[in-house]
Amino acid sequence: MSVPSDMRAFNQAVVEEFRANNGKVDNEMLRGARLVLLTTTGAKSGRAHTVPLGDVSDDAGRVVLWASAMGAPKHPAWYRNLAANPRVVVERPGEDGAVRRIEGTAVTATGADRERVIDC
């Protein structure tokens, strides 16, 4: 499977489908993946930006996000937004199938905490 040529349009379609279908997305690339929506505040624009990301929760139920940008040499834009403004909203399906909005403050895991979440 190849990476979509217009990632912004692809992500927007995933966000819309996620919200319309209680966190379910029927896309060949994402089939079977657990997803969350992450809303950050743009570092330069100050506007809200929402992206779909893989849901990797730790044993304490915290949302763990990997800022890999599909292996790119620099951090994804959403990570740079978090560095400038760590307040976030995460949308994720709950046990009952309904999507929950969780407001929080993002932190970059370091030291022993980073090693622990790597094992998630």
Secondary structure by P-SEA (a helix, b strand, c coil): ccccccaaaaaaaaaaaaaaccccccccccccbbbbbbbbccccccbbbbbbbbbbccccccbbbbccccccccccaaaaaaaacccbbbbbbccccbbbbbbbbbbbbcaaaaaaaaac
